[in-house]
Amino acid sequence: MILSKFVDELPILPILKPRRKDQFHTYYEVNMTEFKQSLHSKLNDTTVLGYEGSYPGPTIEVESGEKVFVKWINNLPAKHLLPVDYTVHGAHMDVPEVRTVVHVHGASVEPESDGYPEAWFTKGFEQVGPYYTKKVYQYDNYMRACTHHDHALGITRLNVYAGLAGFYLVRDQQERLLNLPCGPYEIPLMIQDKSFNEDGSLYYPRQPEKPVPELETSVVPEFIGDTILVNGKVWPYLKVEPRKYRFRLLNASNTRFYKIKLDSGQLIYQIGTDGGLMEYPIGVEEIMLAPAERADVIIDFTNLEGKNIIMTNDAPAPFPSGDPPNPNTVGTLIQFRVTLPLSSIDTSVIPSYMGPLPKQREQSASKIRYLTLDDITDQYGREFMLLDGKRWGDPITEDPKLGSTEIWHLINLTDDTHPIHFHLIDFQILDRRAFDVERFKKERVIHYTGPSIPPEPKERGWKDTIRANPKQVTRMIMKFGPYTGLYVWHCHILEHEDYEMMRPFVVIR
């Protein structure tokens, strides 16, 4: 089903108001419900899941250091609107079909408030998972840019695809002093791909042949949709003034990567990565975003009155060896129409310098780890992925000490680029380097076949998600803290994450 482009206006996501706020703390309640929403004016309303009756959910905006409490409330029906696969770990028949646990992605929080995949809960807290299940989560907000989404073990891909995702923005005084575009000129953009059935309902594949005759199965190596949505609208347009705008870009797709450009050929000014502002802005022609990666950018529409500018996508799917996107469909994201009159003189700036970014020194690392990304098949002949050859339920092998710095080598033995995400901490990318995969499989020794490749300028900031490319060893450096306890690291291709490409780690004293 091909839907017309640029017929619906981009929704501007509202800011969620707290229930209570005083000088000591702020308290929110966030309901998760199922409802119908118009995703395109020529499509029947679509049943989705969302926070506070909205897909994407309203934006939570907090101050750095503000003590925030959030009660995440599951008011979802007992039956999932998408096909649950009971052969996937964590989603077996002995647990409820609809479970939720919210992870604020990019947050540095106590483990009990992190959204551990087995800390799920059902409607009214009738049933809870085996770990850390709290009714009210605490966020102290000594962190930078974040988003939030569901993270329930075995059904994350379904819950996020159905709509459980939103923005969580952390403000501070340093950012305000930079005089960036703000207020109505700062707009979060959540980019996702979906497919629809003729009746307007969400399509998610069921497997044509059941590997287990009595069970429906739906886990697939990846999900690639044929339609692009931004902020919950199919191929929307946004009317803008001839001035600078700040956009908070988020790839919230299950699997699809985006290589973002403007068809006008103009530069995009990147000012931030996953983990907040960079040291210097950079002008780039394109921005690559893997699932869960974010980019904080400024686009300057000055002197472009009357022009229509399209944000395009040129990333193959699956990435990097899949088909190039059809420029008439998934090669297009959103149209900017420079048709609004200038409401006031634009005094915002693209700063020349945004603040120091201390570099983590390799000499400070007390431990170096070598971890493989593996591609295997299950007992039914289905492809799935592992981290370091281990499944979710295997004993924990990564146990960094509180306050210690480690260097991790991600040795990618698969044909895919994997966006690897770490809970609790931000890291810096050291380099990537080509190696002989076949020799490694035989000898378990790394033989490098090319020089060390430094991170791209676009990646030279704090990151919480890293692209580990095929046939390369990717190195990152990170300091573990400020909390001890149980967290996870995983591939953020949600189909991979749900089917074993996720591992716990524990920060110890």
Protein Blocks (a to p, Z undefined) as FASTA:
>chain_A
ZZdehkbccddddddddfbdcfkbccdddddddddddfbfkbccdddddeehiacddddd
ddehiacddddddfbdfbdfbdcdfkbghiafkbcfbdcddddehiacdfklnopaklgc
cehhlaccfehpafbdcdehiacddddddfbehilmmmmmnopacddddddfklmmnopa
ehjlbccdddddddddfkopacddddfbafblkbccfbdfbdcdfbdceehiahiadddd
ddddddddddfbfklccddddfklpacddfbdfkoccfbdcddfbdcddehiacdddddf
ehighiacddddfbdcddfkbccddfklmmpfbdcddfbccfbdcfbdcdfbfbdcdddd
fklpcbdcdddddddddfkopacddeehiafklccfbdcdehiacddddddfbfbdcddd
dehiacddfbdcdddfklmmmnopacdfbdcddddfklmccdfbdcddehiacddddded
jbecjdddddfbfklmmnopacdddddZZ
